[in-house]
């Protein structure tokens, strides 16, 4: 509704080609949502459903593989992801956690040891946790619409809708949070100190930034908890396949490309046990302060 229909809605399939897509990119850059220029990542994402529409049309009308409007078209660069990776070591994670209010310790411990995207973590509900089988079902994420309003939506893609077998540090963090959740019993498993839905902006300003400063650590965004999970797990020798599955990636391509310098003897562990031992050794045998 925001991109494809306004630009391509009256076109026929025969007019779609690399030149048309370049015109679309120019048009998309002129749009403003939340008073911001549309990013390359957003423009690239808009081509995903368009490709699917073209494939469906080719099947329905019998055009076969000869119909390829994306010939000679390359997606826009989204920057070097390596520049954005500033992971926390296990020791830094301990220092940061020590400075957090007790209410937020389980939230960030789980973020560090699970690698969930922030929207996925905020969107967790009590029913997503299968305590008896030790499983976590990630099936939604909190995000914002183009007006900036918080909404509950799907995960980033179908690979992100996943079931994670909890390692011990994950389960300990969730158990600690269960006690907090029991005080409020709201819709979402993680909540504020007053039982409200987590607001990432407030969390960053009121909890995350002060804790970083008190711990004497370099200022980093909260998304570095996810990068920290991947880098620590790889440094422990965890299998990239397991890491990719937990993080919600389709395969190991992104893991290898983005975190390659952290891979040392990958494949020693296939189930998170090396990461579990490293993190539990930092938190103590019972995962409590």
N, C-alpha and C positions, 0 to 999 in steps of 0.2 A: 504493500500500500504506500510506503514512503518512497521507494526507489523504482521498482520494476514497472508497476502499473502506470505511474505518471509519465515515464519516459518511453517504455516499450509497448504500452497498452494498445495503441492503434497500428502498430507495425505488423507486417506479415513476416513469417519465418525466413523468407528468402532475402529479406533486407538485413538480416543479422550477420555481421561479419566483424573482423578486427577493427575496421575503420569506424563502424557504428559504435563499437564498444569504447573506442577512444573518445568519441563525442559524448557518450554517456558518462565517462569518467570526468570530462570537463564540466558537464552539467552538474554532476553529483558534488563536485568541489564547491559549487556556488551555493549549495543548500546549507542551511544553518539549523542545527538542532541543539537545544540548550545553549544557544549563542556560541556554538563551537563549529569549526570547520570539520566536515566529515573526514574521518581518518582513512588511510589506505586499507587498514584492516577491515573497516566497515564496508568499504567499496568492494573489496575482495569477497567478503561474505555474501554480498548481494548476488554475486555471480554463481554461487553454489546452487540456489534453487533455479536460476535461469538455465544452468546446464542440465538440471534434471528435467525441466520443462521441454527443452530441446530434444533430449533423449526420448522422452515419452512421445513427442510429436513424430519423431523419426520412426518409432515402432508403430504407432497408430496409422500413419499414412504410408508406411512401407518404403521410406526413403533409404533405409539401411545405413551402413557405415559411411556411405558417400556424403551424407549430410553432416558437415562438421563446421558450424559457424565460428568455432573457436580456433580454427587453423591460424597459425602465426600470431596468436594473441597470448601475451604473457601477463600473469597477474602482477599487481603492483608490489614493490618491495615494502616490507613491513619493518625494516630496521634489523640490526644485528641483535638477536636475543641475548647473546653473550654479554653485551654491555649492560644489561639489566640485572644480571645475576650477582648478588652480593649476599651469599648465604651466611648463616650463623653456624659456627662450630658448636659442638656439644657443650663445650665450656661456656660459650657465649649464651647459649640457650639457658643454661643454669643461672647465669648471672641475671639475665633478663627476667626469668620466671621468679627469682627471689625478690625482685622489686615490684612485682605485680600485686595488686590487691588480691586477697584470697579468693574472692568471687570469680576472678578472671583467670586464675591459674589453670584450671582444667581446660578452659577454652583454648588457650594458647599452647598448652602441652599437647592437646589433641591436634591442633593445627600443625605443630612441628613434627609429630610422629605419624601423621596420616597423609599429609600432602594434599588435603582437600582444598579446592578453591574456596575463597571466602564466602562467595554466594552459596556454595553447596553446604558449607558448614552451618551458616546462618539458617538455611532452609531445612535442616534436619528436624524430623519430628520423632517423638518417642516410639511410634510404631515402626520406624525405619531400622530399629535395633532389634535383632533377634538374639536375645541374651542366651537362650538355651543352646543355640548352635554356634554362637560366637561370630555372627555375621552382621554386617552393616550394609543396608541397601541405600545407595545414593541415587535418587530418582527425581530430584528437583533442585532448583537454585533460585535464590533471591536476586533480582536484578532491578533495573530501572527502565521505564519506558522513555520515549523521546521527550516527554514533558518533565522528566526527572522524578516521576512518582515511583515508589517502591512497588514491585509486583512479584508474585510468585510465578515462576515459569519453569520451563524445561531446562535440563542441563545443557551445556555448551553444544553437545552433539550426542549421537546415539551411543558412542563408545564411552561417554562420560556417565551414562546410566548404567551403573555397575554394582556388583555385590563384592564387598571386601571381607575377606576372612581376617578377623581382628587378631593382631599379635598382642602380647600381654600389655605392652605400654599403651596401646590404643584402648584396650578394654579398661585398664586402670584409670585412664583419663575420663572415659565415659562413665565409669562407676562413680567417680568423684563428682562429675557433673550431675549424675542422677540424684544425688542428695540435694544439690542446689535446685534442680528442676522440681523436686518434691515439695519445695517450699511455695512454689508459685503455680505449678501444673498448668502452664499456658499452652498455646498451640505448638510452639517451637521448643525444641529441646534445650538450645542455648538461649539465654535471655540476659537482660540487663540486671543490675542489682535491685531494681524495683519490679522485675518480672516482665518488662516490656520487650518487644522485639529489638534485636541488636541493630543499631544504626552504625554502619562502618565509619562514617565521618566523625561522629561523636566518640566512637571507640578509639579512633586514631588520635584525636586531639586530647582526650581526657585520660586515657589509660596507656596506650602504646607509646606515645612520644615521651610522657613523663617517666615511664619505666626505663626507656632507652637512656635518657639523660641521667637518671639515678644510677644506672648500671655502668655508666661511662662508656657506652657503646656507640658506634657510628650510626648516624641516623639512616634508617632504611624503611621502606614501605612494608606494610603488613604482608604483602604477597610474597615476601622473601621467606616466609615460613614454608611455603610450598617448595621453593627452590632449595631450601635447607634440607627438607625431607629427601629430595632426590640426590643432592650432593653427599650428604652424610651416608645415605644408604649405599650409594655407589662406592664411596671410600671404604665402607665396611665390607665390600665385596658381594653385595646383594646382586642377584640376577636382574639385568635390565628388563627382562620380560615381566618379572614380578613387579618391578617398580612402575613400568608402563601401565600395567593392569590396575594397580592401586591408584595411580594418578588419573586414570581415565583416558589414556592415549590409545590410539588404534593399534600401534605397534611400537617397536623400539626406535624407530627412525628419529623421532624428536629427542628421545633420551640420549641417544648416541651423539646426535648433532649438537645439542645444546650443552650437554654436561660431559662431553668426552674427556676433558682433562681431569675429571674426578674419578674416572674408571681405573681401578687398580685390581687386577685379578678378579674381574667380574665373573660370576658363575659359581663362586664358592658356596653361596647359600641360595636356596630357591624359595624360601618361605618367610623371609623377614627375621629370622632368628639372629643373624649377626647385628642387624640394626637394633633389634630388641635388647640384646645384651649390652650394646654400647649405650643406649639411652637409659636403660634400667640401672646400669652401673652408676649413672649420674644422679638418678633420682632416689636411689635407695631400694631396698628389697620390696617394700610395700608401696612405693610410688607416692608416699606422703611426705609432707615437710618434716 
